[in-house]
């Protein structure tokens, strides 16, 4: 049986953005069942978990005596088992993997910089000075991606793991209205979110925090 490590609680702004969510979605697209290993901060620091994930983060996927961390690596492993996520044709398969890397290396860093300023340093003077430049670069990157998606439903000829990864990256901007300036991107994210596998994964992801809040209220 597969076991996915998840966090018992995260702040409201992070819900729907924790990296384990993209793994849940991939598992749902691939039709692969899994169980949750729910972690507290103490669990993350425990020696047995650090042996699996040196940084104490999520996710970790445990499967048949094999453990793997880093969401991109895990999604790729899952995708290799599913034609829904990775085409069988060698060249189109490579194109899908290309977009997985592009999401994490060409798009995510610019988003992470802006979201860090918004959530962690909003009142810092240095952050106020940095924000205009960070936002300008992000908009430039979003414009480049929008150019790829203009007139297209997906990044390639059909939905792949590349779209899954890219959509989870873009969703980190939902606290702001950046995507409204790029209709091609806004529509793209909505198409990804409309997929039944996405809806199932999100429901399970959010149910975890609802259960934690319910337990805390009962104490």
N, CA, C and O of each residue as an XYZ file, in Angstrom:
876
protein
N       0.832     -1.196      0.000
C       0.000      0.000      0.000
C       0.870      1.251      0.000
O       1.930      1.276      0.625
N       0.431      2.264     -0.684
C       1.151      3.537     -0.700
C       0.735      4.381      0.495
O      -0.432      4.402      0.886
N       1.702      5.067      1.060
C       1.443      5.984      2.163
C       2.055      7.335      1.828
O       3.226      7.430      1.462
N       1.250      8.369      1.959
C       1.680      9.726      1.651
C       1.735     10.530      2.938
O       0.749     10.595      3.672
N       2.871     11.138      3.218
C       2.973     11.982      4.409
C       2.310     13.323      4.147
O       2.523     13.946      3.106
N       1.508     13.756      5.101
C       0.768     15.018      4.999
C       0.845     15.727      6.347
O       1.143     15.101      7.364
N       0.582     17.014      6.355
C       0.620     17.791      7.577
C      -0.752     17.855      8.231
O      -1.766     18.027      7.554
N      -0.775     17.715      9.538
C      -2.041     17.751     10.270
C      -2.683     19.125     10.213
O      -3.908     19.243     10.184
N      -1.854     20.170     10.197
C      -2.377     21.533     10.208
C      -1.407     22.457      9.502
O      -0.191     22.315      9.635
N      -1.949     23.408      8.749
C      -1.161     24.498      8.172
C      -2.000     25.768      8.262
O      -3.222     25.674      8.385
N      -1.393     26.947      8.206
C      -2.163     28.191      8.236
C      -3.142     28.252      7.065
O      -2.892     27.642      6.025
N      -4.249     28.975      7.213
C      -5.256     29.041      6.140
C      -4.693     29.416      4.777
O      -5.124     28.867      3.764
N      -3.730     30.350      4.731
C      -3.222     30.782      3.426
C      -2.497     29.668      2.680
O      -2.374     29.716      1.456
N      -2.016     28.658      3.417
C      -1.252     27.579      2.789
C      -2.122     26.410      2.351
O      -1.652     25.532      1.629
N      -3.360     26.383      2.768
C      -4.222     25.254      2.440
C      -4.553     25.263      0.952
O      -5.006     26.266      0.399
N      -4.317     24.130      0.330
C      -4.450     24.046     -1.119
C      -3.148     24.296     -1.841
O      -3.075     24.150     -3.061
N      -2.107     24.674     -1.094
C      -0.805     24.949     -1.696
C       0.302     24.055     -1.163
O       1.401     24.054     -1.718
N       0.046     23.296     -0.106
C       1.065     22.400      0.431
C       1.467     21.417     -0.668
O       0.615     20.912     -1.398
N       2.751     21.154     -0.780
C       3.239     20.368     -1.913
C       2.680     18.948     -1.969
O       2.676     18.327     -3.032
N       2.208     18.428     -0.830
C       1.620     17.091     -0.904
C       0.357     17.077     -1.752
O      -0.048     16.018     -2.233
N      -0.279     18.245     -1.948
C      -1.511     18.271     -2.726
C      -1.292     17.823     -4.165
O      -2.116     17.105     -4.733
N      -0.166     18.256     -4.755
C       0.071     17.874     -6.152
C       0.277     16.364     -6.279
O      -0.029     15.775     -7.316
N       0.800     15.738     -5.212
C       0.957     14.286     -5.231
C      -0.406     13.608     -5.109
O      -0.679     12.631     -5.806
N      -1.257     14.122     -4.230
C      -2.625     13.598     -4.132
C      -3.307     13.633     -5.511
O      -3.923     12.659     -5.943
N      -3.179     14.762     -6.171
C      -3.822     14.932     -7.471
C      -3.278     13.923     -8.476
O      -4.043     13.312     -9.223
N      -1.966     13.750     -8.494
C      -1.368     12.786     -9.416
C      -1.868     11.374     -9.133
O      -2.169     10.621    -10.060
N      -1.956     11.016     -7.863
C      -2.453      9.684     -7.495
C      -3.899      9.494     -7.946
O      -4.278      8.415     -8.401
N      -4.702     10.549     -7.817
C      -6.094     10.460     -8.258
C      -6.177     10.329     -9.777
O      -6.969      9.536    -10.287
N      -5.375     11.090    -10.495
C      -5.379     10.991    -11.965
C      -4.959      9.596    -12.408
O      -5.495      9.053    -13.374
N      -3.997      9.020    -11.692
C      -3.480      7.697    -12.055
C      -4.353      6.562    -11.536
O      -4.159      5.407    -11.912
N      -5.313      6.886    -10.672
C      -6.184      5.854    -10.109
C      -5.468      4.950     -9.128
O      -5.780      3.763     -9.034
N      -4.509      5.498     -8.395
C      -3.712      4.709     -7.449
C      -4.153      5.032     -6.016
O      -4.059      6.187     -5.600
N      -4.625      4.054     -5.262
C      -5.066      4.305     -3.879
C      -3.877      4.569     -2.962
O      -2.754      4.149     -3.238
N      -4.149      5.270     -1.872
C      -3.091      5.574     -0.914
C      -3.692      5.830      0.459
O      -4.890      6.077      0.600
N      -2.833      5.764      1.462
C      -3.214      6.120      2.822
C      -2.413      7.340      3.242
O      -1.385      7.653      2.642
N      -2.890      8.034      4.280
C      -2.202      9.212      4.782
C      -1.339      8.872      6.003
O      -1.732      8.068      6.849
N      -0.188      9.480      6.078
C       0.614      9.483      7.308
C       0.590     10.928      7.799
O       1.327     11.773      7.291
N      -0.253     11.207      8.779
C      -0.492     12.572      9.230
C       0.573     12.979     10.245
O       0.778     12.300     11.251
N       1.243     14.088      9.971
C       2.377     14.516     10.778
C       2.093     15.789     11.565
O       1.463     16.720     11.062
N       2.565     15.814     12.800
C       2.635     17.027     13.597
C       4.042     17.590     13.471
O       4.914     16.910     12.930
N       4.300     18.813     13.951
C       5.676     19.326     13.930
C       6.666     18.406     14.635
O       7.802     18.251     14.185
N       6.241     17.795     15.735
C       7.129     16.866     16.437
C       7.461     15.661     15.573
O       8.593     15.177     15.576
N       6.465     15.177     14.831
C       6.694     14.042     13.932
C       7.705     14.408     12.847
O       8.542     13.588     12.470
N       7.625     15.639     12.350
C       8.532     16.075     11.297
C       9.981     16.101     11.765
O      10.904     15.895     10.978
N      10.166     16.356     13.047
C      11.519     16.427     13.599
C      12.036     15.081     14.112
O      13.204     14.962     14.480
N      11.171     14.076     14.136
C      11.558     12.776     14.674
C      12.613     12.119     13.788
O      12.624     12.305     12.571
N      13.490     11.357     14.410
C      14.606     10.738     13.684
C      14.126      9.803     12.585
O      14.725      9.753     11.510
N      13.034      9.049     12.843
C      12.585      8.100     11.830
C      12.073      8.804     10.583
O      12.229      8.302      9.470
N      11.451      9.985     10.776
C      10.980     10.715      9.596
C      12.137     11.419      8.890
O      12.182     11.472      7.661
N      13.070     11.959      9.674
C      14.228     12.607      9.056
C      15.072     11.622      8.262
O      15.789     12.013      7.341
N      14.988     10.363      8.614
C      15.699      9.347      7.835
C      15.085      9.200      6.443
O      15.761      8.801      5.494
N      13.784      9.529      6.332
C      13.095      9.479      5.040
C      13.197     10.810      4.300
O      13.364     10.849      3.080
N      13.095     11.906      5.065
C      13.087     13.247      4.494
C      14.053     14.100      5.324
O      13.667     14.574      6.393
N      15.268     14.306      4.880
C      16.280     14.987      5.687
C      15.875     16.378      6.161
O      16.377     16.862      7.176
N      14.958     17.028      5.419
C      14.566     18.386      5.756
C      13.286     18.446      6.594
O      12.840     19.526      6.980
N      12.705     17.288      6.869
C      11.504     17.240      7.688
C      10.258     17.758      7.013
O       9.283     18.087      7.688
N      10.267     17.837      5.701
C       9.137     18.406      4.972
C       8.205     17.309      4.459
O       8.497     16.120      4.586
N       7.084     17.725      3.880
C       6.209     16.826      3.149
C       6.234     17.267      1.683
O       6.466     18.437      1.377
N       5.989     16.306      0.781
C       5.553     14.933      1.031
C       6.689     13.926      0.980
O       7.775     14.187      0.462
N       6.387     12.758      1.545
C       7.167     11.535      1.311
C       6.166     10.485      0.857
O       5.094     10.351      1.448
N       6.502      9.750     -0.173
C       5.680      8.636     -0.626
C       6.407      7.342     -0.275
O       7.547      7.129     -0.685
N       5.738      6.486      0.485
C       6.268      5.171      0.838
C       5.465      4.125      0.080
O       4.235      4.121      0.117
N       6.177      3.241     -0.605
C       5.500      2.288     -1.488
C       6.331      1.011     -1.618
O       7.426      1.022     -2.180
N       5.795     -0.076     -1.093
C       6.448     -1.374     -1.238
C       7.912     -1.350     -0.784
O       8.790     -1.869     -1.474
N       8.166     -0.743      0.382
C       9.509     -0.705      0.918
C      10.420      0.321      0.278
O      11.620      0.344      0.553
N       9.865      1.169     -0.571
C      10.635      2.212     -1.248
C      10.101      3.564     -0.814
O       8.887      3.765     -0.779
N      10.994      4.501     -0.479
C      10.573      5.829     -0.051
C      11.168      6.881     -0.985
O      12.297      6.761     -1.461
N      10.369      7.907     -1.226
C      10.812      8.979     -2.118
C      10.290     10.307     -1.590
O       9.121     10.412     -1.219
N      11.159     11.334     -1.552
C      10.699     12.668     -1.190
C      10.920     13.625     -2.352
O      11.532     13.264     -3.358
N      10.416     14.856     -2.208
C      10.354     15.914     -3.209
C       9.158     15.669     -4.132
O       9.069     14.649     -4.816
N       8.247     16.640     -4.123
C       6.979     16.459     -4.845
C       7.177     16.245     -6.343
O       6.468     15.441     -6.949
N       8.125     16.949     -6.945
C       8.345     16.770     -8.375
C       8.802     15.367     -8.716
O       8.335     14.777     -9.690
N       9.716     14.827     -7.915
C      10.200     13.469     -8.136
C       9.087     12.450     -7.931
O       8.986     11.467     -8.665
N       8.254     12.696     -6.926
C       7.155     11.762     -6.650
C       6.127     11.799     -7.771
O       5.666     10.753     -8.228
N       5.765     13.002     -8.215
C       4.788     13.106     -9.308
C       5.321     12.417    -10.560
O       4.570     11.743    -11.265
N       6.590     12.580    -10.836
C       7.174     11.919    -12.011
C       7.090     10.406    -11.872
O       6.750      9.720    -12.837
N       7.390      9.877    -10.706
C       7.308      8.426    -10.493
C       5.877      7.933    -10.711
O       5.658      6.909    -11.358
N       4.917      8.662    -10.173
C       3.510      8.283    -10.362
C       3.138      8.375    -11.835
O       2.480      7.486    -12.375
N       3.565      9.456    -12.480
C       3.222      9.671    -13.882
C       3.771      8.575    -14.778
O       3.158      8.224    -15.786
N       4.917      8.039    -14.414
C       5.505      6.963    -15.213
C       4.653      5.701    -15.210
O       4.846      4.817    -16.044
N       3.708      5.616    -14.273
C       2.811      4.467    -14.185
C       1.453      4.744    -14.817
O       0.572      3.886    -14.792
N       1.279      5.920    -15.377
C      -0.046      6.318    -15.846
C       0.022      7.020    -17.190
O       0.670      8.059    -17.322
N      -0.645      6.456    -18.189
C      -0.687      7.099    -19.496
C      -1.520      8.371    -19.457
O      -1.383      9.225    -20.334
N      -2.379      8.511    -18.459
C      -3.133      9.753    -18.300
C      -2.173     10.918    -18.074
O      -2.409     12.021    -18.565
N      -1.100     10.679    -17.339
C      -0.160     11.735    -16.971
C       1.050     11.818    -17.892
O       1.590     12.904    -18.101
N       1.480     10.695    -18.442
C       2.616     10.694    -19.362
C       2.303      9.842    -20.583
O       2.033      8.649    -20.445
N       2.334     10.430    -21.773
C       2.085      9.651    -22.987
C       3.139      8.565    -23.176
O       4.254      8.669    -22.664
N       2.779      7.543    -23.903
C       3.721      6.455    -24.157
C       4.758      6.829    -25.199
O       5.902      6.377    -25.139
N       4.358      7.655    -26.154
C       5.302      8.069    -27.191
C       6.483      8.810    -26.565
O       6.295      9.718    -25.756
N       7.690      8.421    -26.942
C       8.897      8.932    -26.300
C       9.013     10.452    -26.397
O       9.378     11.107    -25.421
N       8.713     11.006    -27.543
C       8.910     12.444    -27.722
C       7.851     13.264    -26.984
O       8.175     14.263    -26.340
N       6.600     12.848    -27.077
C       5.560     13.587    -26.367
C       5.698     13.413    -24.859
O       5.334     14.299    -24.085
N       6.222     12.274    -24.456
C       6.515     12.029    -23.044
C       7.584     13.012    -22.549
O       7.453     13.597    -21.474
N       8.633     13.182    -23.346
C       9.702     14.107    -22.989
C       9.183     15.542    -22.898
O       9.617     16.311    -22.041
N       8.254     15.896    -23.784
C       7.673     17.234    -23.748
C       6.906     17.463    -22.448
O       6.981     18.544    -21.864
N       6.169     16.448    -21.994
C       5.425     16.573    -20.744
C       6.380     16.769    -19.566
O       6.137     17.606    -18.697
N       7.459     15.999    -19.543
C       8.448     16.126    -18.465
C       9.120     17.500    -18.527
O       9.427     18.100    -17.497
N       9.342     17.983    -19.740
C       9.905     19.322    -19.917
C       9.080     20.370    -19.176
O       9.634     21.248    -18.514
N       7.751     20.276    -19.289
C       6.880     21.255    -18.633
C       6.838     21.064    -17.128
O       6.622     22.029    -16.395
N       7.040     19.840    -16.648
C       7.149     19.638    -15.211
C       8.335     20.423    -14.654
O       8.226     21.081    -13.619
N       9.463     20.345    -15.351
C      10.646     21.077    -14.908
C      10.453     22.578    -15.072
O      10.876     23.357    -14.218
N       9.816     22.988    -16.163
C       9.594     24.415    -16.391
C       8.745     25.024    -15.284
O       8.996     26.145    -14.842
N       7.733     24.275    -14.837
C       6.875     24.775    -13.761
C       7.679     25.052    -12.505
O       7.471     26.064    -11.834
N       8.604     24.142    -12.186
C       9.349     24.251    -10.935
C      10.553     25.180    -11.015
O      10.958     25.746    -10.000
N      11.128     25.349    -12.191
C      12.361     26.126    -12.290
C      12.201     27.472    -12.995
O      12.923     28.418    -12.679
N      11.273     27.573    -13.938
C      11.101     28.825    -14.676
C       9.953     29.677    -14.157
O       9.968     30.897    -14.319
N       8.952     29.048    -13.531
C       7.771     29.783    -13.087
C       7.679     29.880    -11.568
O       7.441     30.964    -11.035
N       7.860     28.775    -10.871
C       7.660     28.775     -9.423
C       8.549     29.757     -8.662
O       8.049     30.407     -7.743
N       9.839     29.907     -8.987
C      10.661     30.841     -8.209
C      10.129     32.267     -8.195
O      10.170     32.930     -7.159
N       9.633     32.747     -9.329
C       9.108     34.116     -9.380
C       7.829     34.243     -8.565
O       7.578     35.292     -7.971
N       7.021     33.195     -8.528
C       5.814     33.196     -7.709
C       6.169     33.117     -6.237
O       5.591     33.830     -5.417
N       7.114     32.255     -5.898
C       7.520     32.090     -4.500
C       8.057     33.390     -3.923
O       7.819     33.699     -2.756
N       8.777     34.147     -4.733
C       9.344     35.391     -4.227
C       8.233     36.374     -3.839
O       8.305     37.012     -2.789
N       7.217     36.493     -4.679
C       6.123     37.425     -4.401
C       5.276     36.937     -3.235
O       4.898     37.731     -2.374
N       4.972     35.644     -3.194
C       4.143     35.142     -2.101
C       4.868     35.241     -0.760
O       4.236     35.482      0.269
N       6.178     35.059     -0.765
C       6.937     35.219      0.486
C       6.857     36.653      0.981
O       6.693     36.891      2.177
N       6.971     37.607      0.069
C       6.841     39.018      0.458
C       5.450     39.307      0.998
O       5.298     40.043      1.974
N       4.448     38.736      0.374
C       3.059     38.995      0.775
C       2.726     38.403      2.136
O       2.084     39.054      2.960
N       3.161     37.174      2.371
C       2.732     36.459      3.573
C       3.669     36.596      4.771
O       3.218     36.584      5.916
N       4.947     36.724      4.515
C       5.899     36.677      5.619
C       6.557     38.009      5.958
O       7.007     38.206      7.087
N       6.619     38.929      4.992
C       7.324     40.191      5.235
C       6.536     41.417      4.772
O       7.145     42.369      4.282
N       5.230     41.433      4.904
C       4.436     42.517      4.305
C       4.768     43.912      4.823
O       4.619     44.890      4.091
N       5.213     44.018      6.066
C       5.475     45.333      6.657
C       6.954     45.695      6.721
O       7.305     46.780      7.183
N       7.813     44.809      6.267
C       9.236     45.098      6.282
C       9.572     46.138      5.202
O       9.098     46.038      4.070
N      10.380     47.121      5.558
C      10.719     48.171      4.602
C      11.455     47.616      3.392
O      11.200     48.031      2.261
N      12.374     46.674      3.629
C      13.113     46.106      2.507
C      12.180     45.371      1.552
O      12.395     45.361      0.340
N      11.127     44.749      2.123
C      10.174     44.025      1.282
C       9.347     44.982      0.436
O       9.026     44.685     -0.714
N       9.003     46.130      1.008
C       8.248     47.133      0.244
C       9.065     47.658     -0.926
O       8.523     47.969     -1.986
N      10.363     47.751     -0.726
C      11.237     48.197     -1.811
C      11.427     47.107     -2.867
O      11.557     47.401     -4.055
N      11.442     45.859     -2.429
C      11.680     44.744     -3.350
C      10.431     44.384     -4.149
O      10.540     43.900     -5.275
N       9.238     44.615     -3.581
C       8.013     44.119     -4.182
C       7.782     44.597     -5.628
O       7.440     43.764     -6.467
N       7.946     45.878     -5.967
C       7.692     46.286     -7.362
C       8.518     45.509     -8.379
O       7.998     45.076     -9.407
N       9.797     45.334     -8.093
C      10.642     44.591     -9.024
C      10.243     43.135     -9.114
O      10.231     42.558    -10.202
N       9.913     42.529     -7.973
C       9.507     41.123     -7.956
C       8.210     40.932     -8.728
O       8.058     39.958     -9.465
N       7.281     41.857     -8.559
C       6.001     41.736     -9.256
C       6.153     41.970    -10.753
O       5.488     41.316    -11.556
N       7.024     42.898    -11.130
C       7.263     43.136    -12.562
C       7.833     41.892    -13.226
O       7.417     41.518    -14.322
N       8.787     41.253    -12.557
C       9.381     40.044    -13.134
C       8.346     38.930    -13.218
O       8.293     38.207    -14.212
N       7.525     38.786    -12.180
C       6.485     37.762    -12.189
C       5.520     37.988    -13.348
O       5.170     37.044    -14.058
N       5.094     39.216    -13.541
C       4.159     39.504    -14.637
C       4.789     39.209    -15.989
O       4.113     38.739    -16.903
N       6.070     39.482    -16.116
C       6.762     39.169    -17.368
C       6.773     37.662    -17.602
O       6.534     37.201    -18.718
N       7.049     36.897    -16.551
C       7.074     35.443    -16.668
C       5.676     34.912    -16.982
O       5.529     34.025    -17.823
N       4.651     35.443    -16.319
C       3.281     35.015    -16.588
C       2.878     35.340    -18.022
O       2.165     34.567    -18.663
N       3.331     36.476    -18.519
C       3.030     36.836    -19.897
C       3.649     35.871    -20.887
O       3.042     35.528    -21.901
N       4.858     35.436    -20.585
C       5.509     34.453    -21.455
C       4.752     33.133    -21.471
O       4.575     32.520    -22.524
N       4.309     32.704    -20.304
C       3.548     31.455    -20.224
C       2.193     31.611    -20.903
O       1.725     30.700    -21.587
N       1.568     32.764    -20.711
C       0.281     33.013    -21.360
C       0.410     32.955    -22.881
O      -0.502     32.508    -23.576
N       1.550     33.412    -23.384
C       1.773     33.343    -24.823
C       1.768     31.915    -25.329
O       1.288     31.642    -26.429
N       2.299     31.007    -24.530
C       2.284     29.589    -24.906
C       0.864     29.047    -24.937
O       0.522     28.243    -25.805
N       0.033     29.485    -23.988
C      -1.315     28.927    -23.842
C      -2.372     29.653    -24.670
O      -3.517     29.204    -24.731
N      -2.017     30.740    -25.294
C      -2.988     31.467    -26.097
C      -3.525     30.567    -27.211
O      -2.769     30.098    -28.061
N      -4.828     30.336    -27.198
C      -5.453     29.486    -28.212
C      -5.257     28.006    -27.993
O      -5.622     27.204    -28.852
N      -4.680     27.615    -26.845
C      -4.439     26.216    -26.547
C      -5.197     25.821    -25.288
O      -5.388     26.637    -24.387
N      -5.628     24.565    -25.231
C      -6.287     24.070    -24.036
C      -5.277     23.647    -22.981
O      -5.466     23.886    -21.788
N      -4.192     23.011    -23.442
C      -3.155     22.504    -22.541
C      -1.791     22.941    -23.054
O      -1.683     23.492    -24.149
N      -0.749     22.695    -22.266
C       0.595     23.090    -22.666
C       1.066     22.339    -23.910
O       1.795     22.889    -24.736
N       0.645     21.078    -24.037
C       0.884     20.302    -25.257
C      -0.464     19.880    -25.832
O      -1.459     20.579    -25.639
N      -0.513     18.771    -26.521
C      -1.745     18.406    -27.223
C      -2.843     17.894    -26.306
O      -4.013     17.890    -26.688
N      -2.482     17.461    -25.099
C      -3.476     17.004    -24.139
C      -2.952     17.209    -22.728
O      -1.777     17.524    -22.539
N      -3.817     17.031    -21.737
C      -3.420     17.167    -20.346
C      -2.365     16.124    -20.003
O      -2.483     14.955    -20.369
N      -1.321     16.573    -19.288
C      -0.257     15.670    -18.844
C       0.195     16.097    -17.437
O      -0.339     17.039    -16.851
N       1.175     15.387    -16.932
C       1.774     15.752    -15.647
C       2.382     17.147    -15.692
O       2.504     17.801    -14.656
N       2.758     17.604    -16.864
C       3.267     18.970    -16.992
C       2.211     19.994    -16.636
O       2.505     20.996    -15.985
N       0.983     19.747    -17.061
C      -0.125     20.647    -16.713
C      -0.447     20.566    -15.228
O      -0.719     21.580    -14.586
N      -0.413     19.363    -14.694
C      -0.681     19.190    -13.266
C       0.309     20.015    -12.442
O      -0.082     20.726    -11.517
N       1.572     19.915    -12.782
C       2.578     20.643    -12.025
C       2.434     22.149    -12.228
O       2.540     22.916    -11.271
N       2.197     22.570    -13.451
C       2.091     23.993    -13.732
C       0.875     24.606    -13.028
O       0.954     25.709    -12.486
N      -0.234     23.889    -13.040
C      -1.443     24.414    -12.395
C      -1.252     24.565    -10.894
O      -1.707     25.551    -10.315
N      -0.588     23.606    -10.251
C      -0.380     23.723     -8.808
C       0.532     24.901     -8.483
O       0.385     25.531     -7.435
N       1.457     25.196     -9.362
C       2.325     26.356     -9.165
C       1.523     27.646     -9.304
O       1.629     28.539     -8.464
N       0.723     27.744    -10.363
C      -0.057     28.957    -10.603
C      -1.105     29.204     -9.527
O      -1.457     30.352     -9.253
N      -1.602     28.144     -8.922
C      -2.625     28.308     -7.887
C      -2.088     29.011     -6.642
O      -2.870     29.489     -5.821
N      -0.783     29.079     -6.495
C      -0.206     29.793     -5.352
C      -0.461     31.296     -5.438
O      -0.195     32.025     -4.482
N      -0.973     31.764     -6.572
C      -1.271     33.183     -6.746
C      -2.735     33.520     -6.467
O      -3.160     34.649     -6.709
N      -3.503     32.570     -5.968
C      -4.939     32.830     -5.853
C      -5.292     33.846     -4.767
O      -6.437     34.292     -4.695
N      -4.330     34.219     -3.922
C      -4.593     35.258     -2.930
C      -4.539     36.658     -3.540
O      -4.918     37.630     -2.887
N      -4.071     36.769     -4.785
C      -3.973     38.049     -5.488
C      -4.662     37.908     -6.836
O      -5.093     36.816     -7.206
N      -4.765     39.001     -7.564
C      -5.486     38.964     -8.838
C      -4.551     38.957    -10.043
O      -4.922     39.440    -11.113
N      -3.352     38.419     -9.885
C      -2.392     38.414    -10.984
C      -2.946     37.758    -12.251
O      -2.781     38.288    -13.349
N      -3.600     36.609    -12.095
C      -4.032     35.861    -13.279
C      -5.151     36.548    -14.041
O      -5.373     36.258    -15.217
N      -5.864     37.463    -13.376
C      -6.958     38.147    -14.070
C      -6.446     38.979    -15.243
O      -7.187     39.271    -16.182
N      -5.173     39.355    -15.174
C      -4.589     40.107    -16.282
C      -4.130     39.232    -17.431
O      -3.658     39.733    -18.452
N      -4.267     37.918    -17.264
C      -3.835     36.969    -18.291
C      -4.954     35.942    -18.492
O      -4.899     34.851    -17.924
N      -5.964     36.280    -19.293
C      -7.127     35.385    -19.467
C      -6.753     33.966    -19.875
O      -7.420     33.014    -19.470
N      -5.706     33.810    -20.662
C      -5.304     32.464    -21.089
C      -4.880     31.627    -19.892
O      -5.150     30.426    -19.844
N      -4.215     32.256    -18.921
C      -3.783     31.530    -17.733
C      -4.953     31.274    -16.787
O      -5.075     30.187    -16.223
N      -5.806     32.272    -16.617
C      -6.956     32.104    -15.725
C      -7.852     30.971    -16.217
O      -8.313     30.153    -15.421
N      -8.099     30.920    -17.521
C      -8.923     29.850    -18.081
C      -8.256     28.495    -17.972
O      -8.916     27.483    -17.735
N      -6.959     28.482    -18.145
C      -6.180     27.244    -18.045
C      -6.282     26.650    -16.646
O      -6.529     25.453    -16.496
N      -6.097     27.472    -15.631
C      -6.185     26.988    -14.255
C      -7.594     26.470    -13.963
O      -7.751     25.447    -13.296
N      -8.609     27.163    -14.453
C      -9.985     26.714    -14.230
C     -10.236     25.355    -14.872
O     -10.937     24.521    -14.298
N      -9.675     25.122    -16.054
C      -9.835     23.816    -16.705
C      -9.169     22.717    -15.879
O      -9.712     21.622    -15.724
N      -7.994     23.026    -15.355
C      -7.304     22.038    -14.526
C      -8.094     21.745    -13.257
O      -8.221     20.590    -12.851
N      -8.620     22.785    -12.638
C      -9.368     22.621    -11.393
C     -10.701     21.918    -11.599
O     -11.266     21.369    -10.653
N     -11.205     21.929    -12.820
C     -12.483     21.270    -13.116
C     -12.336     19.762    -13.281
O     -13.342     19.053    -13.327
N     -11.131     19.265    -13.368
C     -10.936     17.835    -13.545
C     -11.410     17.081    -12.295
O     -11.113     17.503    -11.178
N     -12.133     15.988    -12.465
C     -12.643     15.241    -11.309
C     -11.545     14.809    -10.343
O     -11.746     14.834     -9.129
N     -10.393     14.416    -10.864
C      -9.296     13.984     -9.997
C      -8.812     15.141     -9.129
O      -8.478     14.942     -7.961
N      -8.774     16.337     -9.688
C      -8.392     17.509     -8.899
C      -9.386     17.726     -7.769
O      -8.992     17.969     -6.629
N     -10.665     17.641     -8.079
C     -11.702     17.887     -7.081
C     -11.632     16.866     -5.950
O     -11.808     17.220     -4.784
N     -11.379     15.613     -6.282
C     -11.259     14.584     -5.239
C     -10.043     14.849     -4.353
O     -10.118     14.748     -3.129
N      -8.932     15.185     -4.986
C      -7.702     15.433     -4.226
C      -7.866     16.642     -3.311
O      -7.436     16.613     -2.158
N      -8.483     17.697     -3.817
C      -8.656     18.896     -3.003
C      -9.589     18.634     -1.828
O      -9.351     19.120     -0.723
N     -10.642     17.874     -2.063
C     -11.576     17.555     -0.975
C     -10.868     16.798      0.144
O     -11.074     17.097      1.320
N     -10.042     15.830     -0.210
C      -9.307     15.064      0.808
C      -8.279     15.940      1.521
O      -8.099     15.841      2.735
N      -7.620     16.782      0.767
C      -6.623     17.696      1.326
C      -7.256     18.633      2.351
O      -6.725     18.804      3.448
N      -8.386     19.237      1.997
C      -9.032     20.200      2.888
C      -9.733     19.513      4.060
O      -9.845     20.093      5.140
N     -10.199     18.292      3.857
C     -10.868     17.561      4.941
C      -9.927     17.336      6.110
O     -10.365     17.302      7.260
N      -8.661     17.183      5.836
C      -7.676     16.970      6.885
C      -7.653     18.145      7.859
O      -7.612     17.951      9.074
N      -7.677     19.356      7.325
C      -7.622     20.544      8.174
C      -8.949     20.796      8.874
O      -8.977     21.304      9.995
N     -10.039     20.446      8.221
C     -11.340     20.569      8.861
C     -11.438     19.650     10.069
O     -11.999     20.020     11.100
N     -10.889     18.456      9.933
C     -10.907     17.502     11.034
C     -10.041     18.000     12.187
O     -10.415     17.856     13.351
N      -8.894     18.581     11.872
C      -8.013     19.121     12.905
C      -8.681     20.278     13.635
O      -8.562     20.395     14.854
N      -9.381     21.134     12.898
C     -10.070     22.256     13.521
C     -11.209     21.770     14.416
O     -11.445     22.323     15.490
N     -11.902     20.746     13.969
C     -12.990     20.173     14.758
C     -12.469     19.581     16.074
O     -13.071     19.773     17.131
N     -11.357     18.869     15.998
C     -10.763     18.271     17.190
C     -10.284     19.344     18.156
O     -10.435     19.213     19.371
N      -9.701     20.410     17.602
C      -9.208     21.499     18.455
C     -10.364     22.205     19.160
O     -10.245     22.571     20.329
N     -11.476     22.398     18.461
C     -12.652     23.060     19.060
C     -13.262     22.224     20.169
O     -13.850     22.756     21.111
N     -13.116     20.901     20.052
C     -13.715     20.007     21.057
C     -12.881     19.940     22.324
O     -13.367     19.474     23.355
N     -11.644     20.394     22.269
C     -10.767     20.302     23.440
C     -11.122     21.355     24.500
O     -10.482     21.417     25.549
